[in-house]
Amino acid sequence: MVYQIDPMERPILDRYEGLGDCYGLKAVKLITAENQTLQAFTYYALRTDASQPPYCWYRDHILFGAREHGLPSDYVAELEQIRFIKDIDTERRTSELSIYLSDSP
């Protein structure tokens, strides 16, 4: 999924994502299913540690997105096997998972 943002709002997104501290920015070229080329950017982690598993809510975000976008079931099964840790910051955990709550019946 590709989002378009107003260039004037990009500094807000950069601050929110932690550009320069946690994440860097890369220009990427994407090819759509219709064989259209798009120029885009993506954030990437500046520091990674393979020995540090993600928080439970982060893994849930990945799984939700994979399922929502219909990624292959064998790939989703691999994602389900990712080791994770419980986030002891209950406020952050609740906030992160709150996006999946719906007001509709």
Helices and strands as residue ranges (DSSP letters): G 7-9, H 10-17, E 23-31, E 37-45, H 56-68, H 73-80, H 90-97, G 98-100
